[in-house]
């Protein structure tokens, strides 16, 4: 299958402040992020030839994008793929540029959750029947991912109290990183003791094991790689944009083992093959992954091939994924601390990779990054959507 390696470059990105944005509507968030991207790329609105809008709850048609930006009479498409929606908008724009359908594309992800009344605790109101074709009832996110944690601990013989301590270290790491990100939702480091003693949401997941519900937007401007240096000296180049969607019809009757996400494994395999990555832990410089819950980040380490099955605990305890470690993960705080406006998260992750690869991440900056990865996971354990994208600051 033909990919997009080194055919498309990102020349500008923008990101709104994430958080409880009672001061801003959807239009405001879009404008805030898009005009930062315009300025970053040194272009004007009239230069955009096509656009993609990614949102789960905050848009009704593509007009939700054209109206605030006054992008009249160009092709605009709205896309949605649960928590991988922002990544889907970027992927669609990238393939359009690679195919020659346009020479400058805009990818926008936005979500306004704080005004919807959606708490994140019940199953997401995705519209239509809430009972699937096989009769399954959607499992709310906390118990679904708590089951993942409990099964993982049991399967690999980890004492639940030790396991809870391990995933709490992920929360501590991400809050430490996010405290250095000006646009993050939360700005407070936490201690391991605070994480362990926080109110329980669904055992073993406590308050600090769960990402928050946020508002925000993030944006990318893409052009053919051959034209990127016409706009800036330091573009980043897309190496892969893979997506894998599961089809299991119900968790009760499936043979899902609750210790991995097959969608993650398949998406990573496709992305690594396209990008030419053989040993990801050695070759990747930075990664942003979908830490909707701390146990999810732990399992992702194994699904994406960064450590052997059942050994993520020792890698976490050895600091492999800290900002100073071998592979810094979620240097901006991840979903846990930066926030998770569903449609925006995938592009927010690329925004961090973009800044890191350009050496512009400030106090969060990792040393000499060359290759970055973003990962999103939508859905629930047993039936999910996974997106893996890779970008670098050099061609080849």
C-alpha positions as CSV (number, residue, x, y, z in Angstrom):
1,X,0.0,0.0,0.0
2,X,1.4,3.4,-1.0
3,X,2.1,5.6,2.0
4,X,3.0,9.2,2.5
5,X,6.6,9.0,3.9
6,X,8.4,12.3,3.2
7,X,5.8,13.5,0.7
8,X,4.0,15.9,3.1
9,X,5.4,18.5,5.5
10,X,3.8,20.6,8.3
11,X,4.8,24.2,8.0
12,X,2.6,25.7,10.7
13,X,0.7,24.6,13.8
14,X,-1.4,26.3,16.5
15,X,-3.0,25.2,19.7
16,X,-5.5,27.0,22.0
17,X,-5.3,27.0,25.7
18,X,-6.9,23.8,27.0
19,X,-9.1,23.7,30.0
20,X,-12.5,24.8,31.3
21,X,-12.9,27.5,28.7
22,X,-16.1,29.1,29.9
23,X,-14.8,32.3,28.2
24,X,-14.8,30.8,24.7
25,X,-17.1,29.1,22.3
26,X,-16.3,26.7,19.6
27,X,-15.7,29.5,17.1
28,X,-13.3,31.2,19.5
29,X,-11.3,28.1,20.1
30,X,-10.9,27.5,16.3
31,X,-9.9,31.1,15.7
32,X,-7.4,31.0,18.5
33,X,-5.6,27.9,17.2
34,X,-5.9,28.7,13.5
35,X,-4.5,32.2,13.6
36,X,-1.5,31.0,15.6
37,X,-0.9,28.5,12.8
38,X,-1.3,31.1,10.1
39,X,1.3,33.3,11.8
40,X,3.6,30.3,12.4
41,X,3.5,29.4,8.7
42,X,3.6,33.0,7.6
43,X,0.6,32.6,5.3
44,X,-2.8,34.2,4.8
45,X,-6.2,32.6,5.0
46,X,-6.6,32.9,1.2
47,X,-3.7,30.5,0.8
48,X,-5.7,27.6,2.2
49,X,-7.0,25.4,-0.6
50,X,-8.8,22.7,1.4
51,X,-9.6,21.9,5.0
52,X,-10.6,19.1,7.3
53,X,-12.5,19.6,10.6
54,X,-12.3,16.9,13.2
55,X,-14.8,17.0,16.0
56,X,-17.0,14.5,17.9
57,X,-19.6,16.7,19.6
58,X,-18.9,20.3,18.6
59,X,-19.7,20.5,15.0
60,X,-22.7,19.8,12.8
61,X,-21.3,20.2,9.3
62,X,-18.2,21.6,7.6
63,X,-19.8,25.0,7.9
64,X,-18.8,24.9,11.6
65,X,-15.3,25.6,10.3
66,X,-16.0,27.9,7.3
67,X,-18.2,30.2,9.3
68,X,-15.7,31.4,11.9
69,X,-12.8,31.4,9.5
70,X,-14.6,32.8,6.5
71,X,-13.2,30.1,4.3
72,X,-15.6,30.5,1.4
73,X,-16.0,28.2,-1.6
74,X,-13.2,25.7,-0.9
75,X,-13.6,22.0,-0.2
76,X,-14.1,21.4,3.6
77,X,-14.8,18.0,5.1
78,X,-15.9,17.1,8.7
79,X,-14.5,13.9,10.0
80,X,-15.1,11.9,13.3
81,X,-13.3,8.8,14.7
82,X,-13.9,9.0,18.4
83,X,-10.7,10.0,20.3
84,X,-8.7,9.6,17.1
85,X,-10.7,12.3,15.4
86,X,-7.9,15.0,15.4
87,X,-5.4,12.5,14.0
88,X,-8.0,11.5,11.4
89,X,-8.3,15.1,10.3
90,X,-4.5,15.3,9.9
91,X,-4.3,12.0,8.1
92,X,-7.0,13.0,5.6
93,X,-5.3,16.4,4.9
94,X,-2.0,14.7,4.5
95,X,-3.2,12.1,2.0
96,X,-5.0,14.9,0.0
97,X,-1.7,16.8,-0.3
98,X,0.3,13.7,-1.1
99,X,-2.2,12.8,-3.8
100,X,-1.9,16.3,-5.4
101,X,-5.5,17.2,-4.7
102,X,-4.3,20.4,-3.1
103,X,-1.0,22.2,-2.3
104,X,-2.0,23.6,1.1
105,X,-4.4,21.9,3.5
106,X,-5.7,22.9,6.9
107,X,-6.4,20.2,9.5
108,X,-8.4,21.4,12.6
109,X,-9.4,19.5,15.7
110,X,-11.8,21.1,18.2
111,X,-14.0,20.1,21.1
112,X,-16.2,22.1,23.6
113,X,-17.1,19.6,26.3
114,X,-17.6,21.8,29.3
115,X,-20.9,23.2,28.0
116,X,-22.4,19.9,26.9
117,X,-23.1,18.5,30.4
118,X,-21.1,15.4,29.4
119,X,-19.0,14.3,32.5
120,X,-17.1,11.5,30.8
121,X,-18.4,9.0,33.3
122,X,-21.3,7.5,31.5
123,X,-20.9,5.9,28.0
124,X,-20.4,8.7,25.5
125,X,-23.7,9.9,23.9
126,X,-22.7,9.1,20.4
127,X,-26.2,9.3,19.0
128,X,-28.6,6.7,17.7
129,X,-29.2,3.4,19.5
130,X,-27.0,2.8,22.5
131,X,-27.4,-1.0,22.0
132,X,-25.2,-2.4,19.3
133,X,-26.1,-4.9,16.6
134,X,-25.0,-7.8,18.8
135,X,-27.0,-6.5,21.8
136,X,-24.0,-5.2,23.7
137,X,-24.4,-2.4,26.2
138,X,-21.7,0.3,26.1
139,X,-19.4,0.1,29.1
140,X,-18.6,3.5,30.7
141,X,-14.9,4.4,30.4
142,X,-13.7,4.1,34.1
143,X,-15.0,0.6,34.7
144,X,-13.9,-0.5,31.3
145,X,-10.3,0.6,31.8
146,X,-10.3,-0.5,35.5
147,X,-11.1,-4.0,34.2
148,X,-8.0,-3.6,31.9
149,X,-5.9,-2.7,35.0
150,X,-7.2,-5.5,37.2
151,X,-6.8,-8.1,34.4
152,X,-3.3,-6.9,33.6
153,X,-2.2,-7.2,37.2
154,X,-3.7,-10.6,37.5
155,X,-2.3,-11.9,34.2
156,X,1.2,-10.9,35.0
157,X,1.2,-11.7,38.7
158,X,1.5,-8.2,39.9
159,X,0.2,-7.4,43.4
160,X,-2.6,-4.9,42.9
161,X,-1.1,-2.5,45.5
162,X,2.2,-2.6,43.6
163,X,0.4,-2.2,40.3
164,X,-1.5,0.8,41.6
165,X,1.8,2.3,42.7
166,X,3.2,1.8,39.2
167,X,0.4,3.4,37.3
168,X,0.5,6.3,39.8
169,X,4.1,7.0,38.7
170,X,2.7,7.7,35.3
171,X,0.3,10.3,36.7
172,X,3.2,11.9,38.6
173,X,5.3,12.0,35.5
174,X,2.6,13.6,33.3
175,X,1.7,16.2,35.9
176,X,5.4,17.1,36.2
177,X,5.6,17.5,32.4
178,X,2.3,19.3,32.0
179,X,3.2,21.8,34.7
180,X,5.8,23.1,32.2
181,X,3.3,23.4,29.3
182,X,1.8,26.9,29.3
183,X,-1.4,25.8,27.4
184,X,-2.1,22.7,29.6
185,X,-5.3,22.4,31.5
186,X,-3.7,21.7,34.8
187,X,-0.6,23.4,36.3
188,X,0.3,21.5,39.5
189,X,2.8,18.8,40.1
190,X,1.6,15.9,42.3
191,X,3.4,13.5,44.6
192,X,3.2,9.8,44.5
193,X,1.4,9.8,47.9
194,X,-1.2,12.2,46.5
195,X,-1.8,10.0,43.5
196,X,-2.1,6.9,45.7
197,X,-4.4,8.5,48.3
198,X,-6.7,10.3,45.8
199,X,-10.5,9.4,45.8
200,X,-11.2,6.1,44.0
201,X,-13.1,6.5,40.7
202,X,-13.2,2.7,39.9
203,X,-10.6,0.5,41.6
204,X,-7.7,0.6,41.0
205,X,-8.1,3.9,39.2
206,X,-8.1,7.0,41.4
207,X,-8.8,10.6,40.5
208,X,-5.3,11.2,39.3
209,X,-5.4,8.1,37.1
210,X,-8.1,9.6,34.9
211,X,-7.8,12.4,32.3
212,X,-9.9,15.5,32.7
213,X,-12.8,16.8,30.5
214,X,-11.5,19.8,28.6
215,X,-12.2,22.4,25.9
216,X,-9.6,23.1,23.2
217,X,-8.5,23.2,19.6
218,X,-5.3,22.4,17.6
219,X,-4.4,23.0,14.0
220,X,-1.8,22.0,11.3
221,X,-1.1,23.5,7.9
222,X,0.3,21.0,5.4
223,X,2.1,21.3,2.0
224,X,4.0,19.0,-0.3
225,X,7.4,18.2,1.2
226,X,9.1,19.5,-1.9
227,X,7.7,23.0,-1.2
228,X,8.1,23.1,2.5
229,X,11.4,25.1,2.6
230,X,9.6,27.8,0.5
231,X,7.7,28.7,3.7
232,X,10.1,28.0,6.6
233,X,13.6,26.6,7.3
234,X,12.5,24.0,9.8
235,X,9.3,22.2,8.7
236,X,8.6,18.7,9.9
237,X,8.0,15.8,7.6
238,X,5.3,13.1,8.0
239,X,6.8,9.6,7.9
240,X,3.6,7.6,8.5
241,X,-0.1,8.0,9.3
242,X,-1.7,4.6,10.1
243,X,-5.1,3.7,11.6
244,X,-6.6,0.5,12.7
245,X,-10.3,0.0,13.6
246,X,-11.5,-3.1,15.5
247,X,-14.7,-5.0,14.8
248,X,-15.4,-7.1,17.8
249,X,-19.1,-7.2,18.5
250,X,-19.4,-7.2,22.3
251,X,-17.1,-7.7,25.1
252,X,-19.0,-10.4,27.0
253,X,-18.9,-13.0,24.2
254,X,-15.5,-12.0,22.7
255,X,-12.1,-13.7,23.5
256,X,-10.5,-10.4,24.3
257,X,-7.7,-11.0,26.9
258,X,-7.8,-7.5,28.6
259,X,-4.0,-7.1,28.6
260,X,-3.5,-5.4,25.2
261,X,-5.3,-3.5,22.4
262,X,-4.9,-5.4,19.1
263,X,-5.7,-2.1,17.3
264,X,-2.6,-0.5,18.8
265,X,-0.5,-3.4,17.7
266,X,-1.7,-3.3,14.1
267,X,-1.6,0.5,13.8
268,X,2.0,0.6,15.1
269,X,3.1,-2.2,12.8
270,X,1.7,-0.3,9.8
271,X,3.3,3.0,10.9
272,X,6.7,1.4,11.6
273,X,6.8,-0.3,8.3
274,X,5.9,2.8,6.4
275,X,8.4,5.0,8.4
276,X,11.1,2.3,8.2
277,X,11.4,1.9,11.9
278,X,12.8,-1.4,13.1
279,X,13.6,-0.9,16.8
280,X,11.2,1.9,18.0
281,X,12.7,2.3,21.5
282,X,16.1,3.0,19.9
283,X,14.9,5.1,16.9
284,X,12.1,7.3,18.4
285,X,13.2,10.5,20.1
286,X,9.8,11.4,21.7
287,X,6.2,10.1,21.8
288,X,2.8,11.4,22.7
289,X,0.4,8.6,23.6
290,X,-3.3,8.3,24.6
291,X,-3.2,8.3,28.4
292,X,-6.9,8.6,28.9
293,X,-6.1,6.5,32.0
294,X,-2.7,5.7,33.5
295,X,-3.2,2.0,32.8
296,X,-3.8,2.7,29.2
297,X,-0.4,4.4,28.9
298,X,1.2,1.4,30.6
299,X,-0.3,-1.0,28.2
300,X,0.5,1.2,25.2
301,X,4.2,0.9,26.0
302,X,3.9,-2.8,25.3
303,X,1.5,-2.6,22.4
304,X,3.8,-0.2,20.5
305,X,6.8,-2.5,21.0
306,X,8.8,-0.4,23.5
307,X,9.1,-3.1,26.0
308,X,8.3,-6.9,26.2
309,X,4.9,-8.1,27.3
310,X,4.4,-7.9,31.1
311,X,7.6,-5.9,31.7
312,X,6.3,-2.3,31.4
313,X,6.4,-2.1,35.2
314,X,10.2,-2.4,35.4
315,X,10.6,0.1,32.5
316,X,8.4,2.6,34.4
317,X,10.3,2.1,37.6
318,X,13.6,2.6,35.7
319,X,12.5,5.9,34.4
320,X,12.7,4.9,30.7
321,X,9.7,7.1,29.7
322,X,10.4,10.2,31.8
323,X,11.5,13.4,30.1
324,X,15.1,12.5,31.0
325,X,14.7,8.8,30.0
326,X,15.5,6.8,26.9
327,X,12.1,7.6,25.3
328,X,10.4,10.7,26.7
329,X,6.6,10.1,26.6
330,X,3.9,12.8,27.0
331,X,6.4,15.7,27.6
332,X,3.5,18.2,27.6
333,X,1.5,16.3,30.2
334,X,-0.5,14.1,27.9
335,X,-4.3,13.8,28.1
336,X,-3.9,13.4,31.9
337,X,-2.5,16.9,32.4
338,X,-2.8,18.9,29.2
339,X,-6.5,17.8,28.8
340,X,-8.6,15.8,26.4
341,X,-11.0,17.7,24.1
342,X,-11.7,14.6,22.0
343,X,-11.5,16.1,18.5
344,X,-8.4,18.2,19.3
345,X,-6.2,15.7,21.1
346,X,-4.6,14.1,18.1
347,X,-3.5,17.4,16.6
348,X,-2.4,18.7,20.1
349,X,-0.1,15.7,20.3
350,X,1.5,16.6,16.9
351,X,1.8,20.2,18.1
352,X,4.1,19.0,20.9
353,X,6.1,16.8,18.6
354,X,6.3,19.7,16.1
355,X,7.7,22.0,18.8
356,X,10.1,19.4,20.1
357,X,11.5,18.6,16.7
358,X,12.1,22.3,16.1
359,X,13.8,22.7,19.4
360,X,11.1,25.1,20.6
361,X,9.6,23.3,23.6
362,X,11.2,25.5,26.2
363,X,11.7,23.9,29.6
364,X,10.2,20.6,28.3
365,X,12.7,20.3,25.5
366,X,14.4,16.9,24.9
367,X,17.9,16.7,23.6
368,X,18.4,16.5,19.8
369,X,15.1,14.9,18.8
370,X,14.9,13.5,15.2
371,X,11.8,11.4,15.2
372,X,8.5,11.7,17.0
373,X,5.4,9.5,17.3
374,X,1.8,10.3,18.2
375,X,-0.8,7.8,19.2
376,X,-4.6,8.0,19.8
377,X,-7.0,5.3,21.0
378,X,-10.8,5.7,20.7
379,X,-13.4,3.4,22.0
380,X,-13.0,0.9,24.8
381,X,-11.0,-2.2,25.7
382,X,-12.0,-4.9,23.3
383,X,-13.3,-2.7,20.5
384,X,-11.3,0.4,19.6
385,X,-9.8,2.7,17.0
386,X,-6.1,3.3,17.1
387,X,-4.0,5.9,15.2
388,X,-0.2,6.0,15.0
389,X,1.6,8.8,13.2
390,X,5.3,9.5,12.9
391,X,7.1,12.7,12.0
392,X,10.7,13.8,11.7
393,X,12.7,16.9,11.2
394,X,14.7,15.6,8.3
395,X,13.9,14.0,4.9
396,X,15.0,10.4,4.3
